[in-house]
């Protein structure tokens, strides 16, 4: 997939956005409705310093939303494997996603 056809490069503001800087943005994932961080450059492997920065930003947002230790960082890029992104998943994300409400 070219970056011109990449959903994450498009960065459409379809959900709540929490953070944006020169490296990344953090918003709710429109599929699973948990915070996710997205690298502003198209590619699957950010440099170590940018990766650390992105995971820190995501952790900050997730801590505000789910509380200290109330989430896990998931860096598996299932649906868009060629553009780095990671999710902060709370224990109830799956049931909330398919059960229709927040716990």
C-alpha positions as CSV (number, residue, x, y, z in Angstrom):
1,X,0.0,0.0,0.0
2,X,1.4,3.4,-0.9
3,X,1.3,6.2,1.7
4,X,-1.1,8.1,-0.5
5,X,-3.7,5.3,0.0
6,X,-2.9,4.7,3.7
7,X,-5.8,5.3,6.2
8,X,-3.3,6.2,8.9
9,X,-1.4,8.7,6.8
10,X,-4.8,10.4,6.0
11,X,-5.3,11.0,9.7
12,X,-9.0,11.7,9.4
13,X,-10.4,13.1,12.7
14,X,-13.2,10.6,13.1
15,X,-12.8,10.0,16.8
16,X,-11.5,11.9,19.9
17,X,-8.0,13.1,19.5
18,X,-5.8,13.5,22.6
19,X,-2.4,14.5,21.4
20,X,-0.5,15.6,18.3
21,X,3.1,16.7,17.7
22,X,5.8,16.4,15.0
23,X,6.3,12.7,15.6
24,X,2.8,11.2,16.2
25,X,-0.8,11.6,17.1
26,X,-3.0,9.8,19.6
27,X,-6.7,9.3,19.1
28,X,-9.3,6.7,19.8
29,X,-9.2,3.8,17.3
30,X,-12.4,3.9,15.2
31,X,-12.5,0.1,15.2
32,X,-11.8,-0.8,18.8
33,X,-12.4,2.5,20.5
34,X,-9.2,2.5,22.7
35,X,-6.4,5.1,22.5
36,X,-3.9,4.4,19.7
37,X,-0.7,6.2,18.7
38,X,0.2,6.6,15.1
39,X,3.6,7.5,13.7
40,X,3.3,10.5,11.3
41,X,5.8,8.9,8.9
42,X,4.6,6.0,6.8
43,X,6.5,2.8,7.6
44,X,6.4,-0.1,10.1
45,X,9.6,0.5,12.1
46,X,10.2,3.9,13.7
47,X,13.6,4.7,15.1
48,X,14.1,3.8,18.8
49,X,13.9,7.3,20.1
50,X,10.6,8.1,18.2
51,X,9.2,4.7,19.3
52,X,9.9,5.5,22.9
53,X,8.3,9.0,22.5
54,X,5.2,7.5,20.9
55,X,4.7,4.8,23.5
56,X,5.2,7.4,26.3
57,X,2.5,9.7,24.7
58,X,0.1,6.7,24.4
59,X,0.8,5.6,28.0
60,X,0.1,9.1,29.3
61,X,-3.3,9.2,27.5
62,X,-4.2,5.6,28.6
63,X,-3.3,6.3,32.2
64,X,-5.6,9.3,32.2
65,X,-8.4,7.2,30.7
66,X,-7.9,3.8,32.4
67,X,-5.8,4.5,35.5
68,X,-2.3,3.5,36.4
69,X,-1.7,-0.1,35.3
70,X,-5.2,-0.4,33.8
71,X,-4.1,-1.2,30.3
72,X,-1.6,-3.0,28.1
73,X,0.3,-1.6,25.1
74,X,-0.4,-3.7,22.0
75,X,2.1,-3.0,19.2
76,X,0.8,-5.8,16.9
77,X,-0.3,-4.0,13.6
78,X,-3.0,-6.4,12.5
79,X,-5.1,-4.5,9.9
80,X,-2.5,-2.0,8.7
81,X,0.9,-3.8,9.0
82,X,2.9,-1.3,7.0
83,X,2.3,1.9,9.1
84,X,3.4,1.9,12.7
85,X,0.6,2.2,15.3
86,X,0.0,0.8,18.7
87,X,-3.1,0.5,21.0
88,X,-3.6,0.9,24.7
89,X,-6.0,-1.9,25.5
90,X,-7.9,-2.1,28.8
91,X,-9.2,-5.5,30.0
92,X,-12.7,-4.8,28.8
93,X,-12.0,-3.4,25.3
94,X,-13.2,-6.6,23.5
95,X,-16.5,-6.9,25.3
96,X,-17.1,-3.1,25.0
97,X,-16.3,-3.2,21.3
98,X,-18.7,-6.1,20.6
99,X,-21.1,-5.7,23.6
100,X,-22.1,-2.1,22.9
101,X,-21.1,-0.1,25.9
102,X,-18.5,1.1,28.4
103,X,-17.9,-0.7,31.7
